[in-house]
Structure formats: structure tokens, C-alpha cells
Amino acid sequence: MAQDDRAKSAAASGRRTVDMKAGEPAYRFLGGLAHGINTVFTRRDWRNQDRIPRSGGALVVANHISNYDPLALGDFLIWSGRWPRFLGKSELWQVPVVRFFARGCRQIPVERNSARAMDSLEAARTAIREGELVVIYPEGTVGTDPDGWPMTGRTGAARLALDTRCPVIPVGQWGAQQILPGKKVGVPRFLPRATLQVNVGQPLDLSDLYDHPERSVAVRVATERMLEAITELTSELRGERPPVDRYDVRKKQRVPKGSTTLPPAGGAVPPVQPDAV
């Protein structure tokens, strides 16, 4: 993207400034470092930044394309005027430097596939109710779809949304996988320069699911609405249409997408991953 085009994109997005007073000291340092690295080594394509709520509890749901994308998305959200709280796998807290910054930035560890995963959701609920912006990946892990599209989802994001009834903001992102491809953490590749693209959608309407008598059905439908919105936003960035089905990481094959509408009484909804987060 040419410099003039980037300038027009930024103006159209209503780019904001950083609220430095809202960030903890460790967070301000890490955010400044990430912003500096991204400014020097990458290009930006930030779209619809004005759709990030300026204040109040909210939930951002995004596709997980790389272990670098939290730095790309976090940079975007900080420069949207919010200091996000990410839910991240607890294994990262075992690395001393990561643990220091994660605690200093008040991020939320997730002990996946364990009974304590629910504690992470409770911490996220509390953060939202206290007016924080929480970020969660509905896929639950870095995607392994061979073509890079959002995979089948887990249920933690939907449970958070239905429990708190907060604004749910879908985000599609692309480009970070060029810097740090795959699931393993390695040495970032900054050449050739990647364009870190972030596209924000309109808040999702989940109001018809809040008081649904079948909680499991509501959670599945909410999860699929999130995934479908994220997929469409990512499609706009990539300039190509997504597949009609969705990759299932457990089956290691593509499966039919779930429903984004409530079924008739007694009808079935295709399942999503049962894990809490």
C-alpha cells in the first residue's frame, strides 16, 4: 500500500491517540517497544478503528494467525485508546521475562483443558464488568487451517459474551503470520516487510441468545456468529472469498460450518469444540 493510501486509510479509520495514563508502567514500556518495532519493520493497514469502544467493558474476538499477532493487535488497540487484557495460554507464564510483563500488564493466563480454565473466564468476566477491554481468540489456539482461515471454535468467548452481555467486537487480522509463521515461537522474520492488517467489524447482535432456554445451543450459535464475522473481515483484508466449510483441528479436515441462527424447536445445531476456553 502506498504512503498516500495509508494516510487516507488512517484518516478514514478515525485514528486515535494513546491514553498513557491508563496503562501500567510495564505495559507502557512493552506497548512502546512493540509500537517502535512495528513502525520500523512493518507496514500498517488499520481499518475501522473508530469501532473500538472508547470506554466501558467490551470483548474483542479475533482470529489467531501467529504468535506475533498479539503484538500486532495489541498495538492497534492501544493506539485506539484502550489497553487490552488478553487471555493467553498459561505456559507462557513459565518463561520468566514473559511472566514479568504478563503480570505487569495484567494479562489473564488460561490453563487449557483443565478445571482451572473456568477461573480464567471468571477473571475475564470481572475485568469486563470493571470496564476493561478483553481480547479472546474463539479458536483457542494459533490456527492450523492449511489456507489460513479461522478454524472451528471453542466456547469460552461465547460464554463470556452471553454472561456479561457486553459489546462484542469482531476483528479480522492478517500479515503477522509472515513474521512468525506456525504455532512454534521462533526468531521473527521482518524481511521482506510485512503489512500488519487489522479490520474491525460492527458489534455483534447476540441479544436473541441471552435468555435462550437451551444454554448449549445459544453458546454454539454465538460462537459461529463470531467466527463468521471474523472470517468475513479477514476475507476483506485478503481480497478473496473464504471456503464454504471450516477446518477442524481435531479431525484435521474440513467440516460443515455451524449455524448462525437458532434452530426451530427440537432442531439440532452442529457442535463446536466443547472446551471452556
C-alpha positions as CSV (number, residue, x, y, z in Angstrom):
1,M,0.0,0.0,0.0
2,A,1.4,3.4,-1.0
3,Q,2.1,6.1,1.7
4,D,-0.8,8.3,0.4
5,D,-3.2,5.3,0.5
6,R,-2.1,4.6,4.1
7,A,-2.7,8.2,5.1
8,K,-6.2,8.1,3.6
9,S,-6.9,4.8,5.3
10,A,-5.8,6.2,8.7
11,A,-7.9,9.3,8.3
12,A,-10.9,7.2,7.3
13,S,-10.4,5.0,10.3
14,G,-10.5,7.9,12.8
15,R,-7.1,7.0,14.2
16,R,-6.9,8.0,17.9
17,T,-4.1,8.7,20.3
18,V,-2.8,6.6,23.2
19,D,-4.2,7.2,26.7
20,M,-0.9,6.8,28.5
21,K,-2.3,7.3,32.0
22,A,-4.5,4.2,31.6
23,G,-1.6,1.8,31.1
24,E,0.6,0.2,33.8
25,P,4.3,1.1,33.7
26,A,5.3,-2.3,32.4
27,Y,2.5,-2.1,29.8
28,R,3.6,1.4,28.7
29,F,7.1,0.1,28.2
30,L,6.1,-3.0,26.3
31,G,3.5,-1.2,24.2
32,G,6.0,1.5,23.3
33,L,8.6,-1.2,22.4
34,A,6.1,-3.1,20.2
35,H,4.9,0.1,18.5
36,G,8.5,1.1,17.7
37,I,9.4,-2.3,16.3
38,N,6.2,-2.4,14.2
39,T,6.8,1.1,13.0
40,V,10.3,0.4,11.8
41,F,10.0,-3.2,10.5
42,T,6.4,-3.4,9.2
43,R,3.7,-1.5,7.4
44,R,0.2,-0.9,8.7
45,D,-3.3,-1.2,7.3
46,W,-5.6,-0.4,10.1
47,R,-9.3,-0.2,9.2
48,N,-12.4,0.9,11.1
49,Q,-10.5,1.9,14.2
50,D,-13.4,4.0,15.3
51,R,-15.5,0.9,16.0
52,I,-13.4,0.1,19.1
53,P,-15.4,1.5,22.1
54,R,-13.6,4.4,23.7
55,S,-14.6,3.3,27.2
56,G,-16.5,0.6,29.1
57,G,-16.3,-3.1,29.3
58,A,-16.2,-4.9,25.9
59,L,-15.0,-8.1,24.4
60,V,-12.8,-8.3,21.2
61,V,-12.9,-11.6,19.4
62,A,-10.2,-12.1,16.7
63,N,-8.6,-14.8,14.6
64,H,-5.3,-16.2,15.8
65,I,-2.9,-16.5,12.9
66,S,0.5,-16.3,14.6
67,N,2.3,-16.0,18.0
68,Y,3.2,-12.5,16.8
69,D,-0.4,-11.3,16.3
70,P,-1.0,-10.3,19.9
71,L,1.7,-7.7,19.4
72,A,0.1,-6.5,16.2
73,L,-3.4,-6.5,17.6
74,G,-2.3,-5.1,20.9
75,D,-0.5,-2.2,19.1
76,F,-3.7,-1.5,17.2
77,L,-5.9,-1.5,20.3
78,I,-3.5,0.7,22.3
79,W,-3.5,3.2,19.5
80,S,-7.3,3.0,19.6
81,G,-7.1,4.4,23.1
82,R,-7.5,1.1,25.0
83,W,-5.1,-1.1,27.0
84,P,-6.4,-4.6,26.2
85,R,-6.3,-7.6,28.6
86,F,-5.5,-10.8,26.6
87,L,-6.4,-14.3,27.6
88,G,-3.2,-16.3,26.9
89,K,-2.1,-19.9,27.5
90,S,-0.6,-20.4,30.9
91,E,2.6,-22.0,29.5
92,L,3.8,-18.5,28.5
93,W,3.8,-17.5,32.2
94,Q,6.5,-20.2,32.8
95,V,9.0,-18.0,30.9
96,P,10.5,-15.5,33.4
97,V,10.6,-12.5,31.1
98,V,7.1,-13.2,29.7
99,R,5.7,-13.8,33.2
100,F,7.1,-10.5,34.4
101,F,5.5,-8.5,31.6
102,A,2.3,-10.5,31.5
103,R,1.7,-9.9,35.2
104,G,2.8,-6.2,34.9
105,C,0.3,-5.8,32.1
106,R,-2.4,-7.7,34.0
107,Q,-3.0,-10.3,31.2
108,I,-5.1,-13.3,32.0
109,P,-3.5,-16.8,32.0
110,V,-5.6,-19.8,30.7
111,E,-4.9,-23.3,31.9
112,R,-6.4,-25.1,28.9
113,N,-8.0,-28.5,29.2
114,S,-8.3,-28.3,32.9
115,A,-10.9,-27.4,35.6
116,R,-9.0,-24.2,36.2
117,A,-9.8,-22.9,32.8
118,M,-13.1,-21.7,34.3
119,D,-11.1,-19.4,36.6
120,S,-9.7,-17.6,33.6
121,L,-13.2,-17.0,32.4
122,E,-14.2,-15.6,35.8
123,A,-11.2,-13.3,35.8
124,A,-12.2,-12.1,32.3
125,R,-15.8,-11.5,33.4
126,T,-14.6,-9.4,36.3
127,A,-12.3,-7.4,34.0
128,I,-15.2,-6.7,31.6
129,R,-17.5,-5.7,34.4
130,E,-14.8,-3.3,35.7
131,G,-14.8,-1.6,32.4
132,E,-11.8,-3.3,30.8
133,L,-11.4,-4.3,27.1
134,V,-10.7,-8.1,27.0
135,V,-9.4,-9.9,24.0
136,I,-10.0,-13.6,23.3
137,Y,-9.4,-15.9,20.4
138,P,-12.5,-18.1,19.8
139,E,-10.3,-20.7,18.1
140,G,-8.4,-21.1,21.3
141,T,-5.0,-21.5,19.7
142,V,-3.0,-20.4,16.7
143,G,-4.9,-21.6,13.6
144,T,-3.7,-24.6,11.6
145,D,-6.1,-24.3,8.7
146,P,-3.8,-25.0,5.7
147,D,-5.1,-21.9,3.9
148,G,-5.1,-19.7,7.0
149,W,-8.8,-19.2,7.5
150,P,-10.4,-19.2,11.0
151,M,-11.0,-22.8,12.3
152,T,-13.8,-24.3,14.3
153,G,-14.2,-22.6,17.7
154,R,-14.2,-23.3,21.4
155,T,-16.9,-22.0,23.6
156,G,-15.1,-19.6,26.0
157,A,-15.6,-16.4,24.0
158,A,-19.4,-17.1,23.6
159,R,-19.8,-17.8,27.3
160,L,-18.1,-14.6,28.2
161,A,-20.3,-12.6,25.8
162,L,-23.5,-14.2,27.0
163,D,-22.6,-13.9,30.7
164,T,-21.6,-10.2,30.6
165,R,-23.9,-9.0,27.7
166,C,-21.1,-6.6,26.8
167,P,-20.4,-5.2,23.3
168,V,-18.7,-7.9,21.3
169,I,-16.4,-6.5,18.6
170,P,-15.2,-8.9,15.9
171,V,-11.7,-8.3,14.4
172,G,-10.0,-9.9,11.4
173,Q,-6.3,-9.7,11.1
174,W,-3.7,-10.7,8.5
175,G,0.1,-10.4,8.0
176,A,1.5,-11.4,11.3
177,Q,1.9,-14.9,10.1
178,Q,4.6,-13.7,7.7
179,I,6.7,-12.6,10.7
180,L,6.2,-15.6,12.9
181,P,4.6,-18.5,10.9
182,G,3.2,-21.6,12.5
183,K,2.5,-22.4,16.1
184,K,6.1,-22.5,17.4
185,V,7.8,-19.5,18.8
186,G,11.0,-18.7,16.9
187,V,13.0,-15.8,15.5
188,P,10.8,-13.2,13.9
189,R,11.2,-12.6,10.2
190,F,11.0,-9.0,9.4
191,L,12.2,-9.1,5.9
192,P,10.6,-8.7,3.5
193,R,8.4,-6.2,5.4
194,A,5.0,-7.5,6.3
195,T,1.9,-5.4,6.2
196,L,0.0,-5.9,9.5
197,Q,-3.6,-5.6,8.6
198,V,-6.5,-5.2,11.2
199,N,-10.1,-4.8,10.3
200,V,-12.8,-4.1,12.9
201,G,-16.4,-5.1,12.4
202,Q,-19.7,-3.8,13.8
203,P,-20.7,-5.1,17.3
204,L,-22.3,-8.4,17.1
205,D,-26.0,-8.7,18.0
206,L,-26.4,-11.6,20.4
207,S,-29.4,-10.3,22.2
208,D,-31.7,-13.1,21.0
209,L,-29.4,-15.6,22.7
210,Y,-29.1,-14.0,26.2
211,D,-32.2,-15.7,27.7
212,H,-32.4,-18.7,25.4
213,P,-33.6,-21.8,27.5
214,E,-31.0,-24.1,26.0
215,R,-27.7,-22.7,27.0
216,S,-25.6,-25.1,24.9
217,V,-27.5,-24.1,21.8
218,A,-27.1,-20.4,22.4
219,V,-23.3,-20.8,23.0
220,R,-22.9,-22.8,19.8
221,V,-24.8,-20.2,17.7
222,A,-22.9,-17.3,19.3
223,T,-19.6,-19.0,18.6
224,E,-20.5,-19.5,15.0
225,R,-21.6,-15.8,14.6
226,M,-18.2,-14.7,16.0
227,L,-16.3,-17.0,13.6
228,E,-18.4,-16.0,10.6
229,A,-17.9,-12.3,11.3
230,I,-14.1,-12.7,11.8
231,T,-13.9,-14.8,8.6
232,E,-15.7,-12.1,6.6
233,L,-13.5,-9.3,8.0
234,T,-10.4,-11.4,7.1
235,S,-11.8,-12.0,3.7
236,E,-11.9,-8.3,3.1
237,L,-8.2,-8.0,4.0
238,R,-7.1,-10.9,1.9
239,G,-9.2,-9.9,-1.1
240,E,-10.5,-13.4,-1.6
241,R,-13.5,-15.5,-0.6
242,P,-13.3,-18.0,2.2
243,P,-14.2,-21.7,1.8
244,V,-17.8,-22.7,2.4
245,D,-16.6,-25.1,5.2
246,R,-14.3,-24.8,8.2
247,Y,-11.2,-26.6,9.3
248,D,-11.5,-28.8,12.4
249,V,-8.1,-29.0,14.2
250,R,-9.1,-32.2,16.0
251,K,-10.4,-34.1,12.9
252,K,-7.6,-32.5,10.8
253,Q,-10.1,-32.0,8.0
254,R,-12.7,-29.5,6.8
255,V,-16.2,-29.8,8.2
256,P,-19.5,-28.0,7.6
257,K,-19.9,-24.7,9.3
258,G,-22.3,-24.3,12.3
259,S,-25.5,-22.3,12.2
260,T,-25.6,-18.6,12.9
261,T,-29.4,-18.8,13.6
262,L,-31.4,-20.5,16.3
263,P,-32.9,-23.8,15.1
264,P,-36.6,-24.5,15.3
265,A,-37.8,-26.2,18.5
266,G,-36.2,-29.6,18.8
267,G,-33.7,-28.8,16.0
268,A,-30.1,-29.6,16.2
269,V,-27.1,-27.3,16.0
270,P,-23.7,-28.6,14.7
271,P,-21.3,-28.8,17.7
272,V,-18.2,-26.6,18.3
273,Q,-15.2,-27.5,20.4
274,P,-16.5,-28.3,23.9
275,D,-13.5,-26.8,25.8
276,A,-14.3,-23.8,28.0
277,V,-11.6,-21.5,26.5
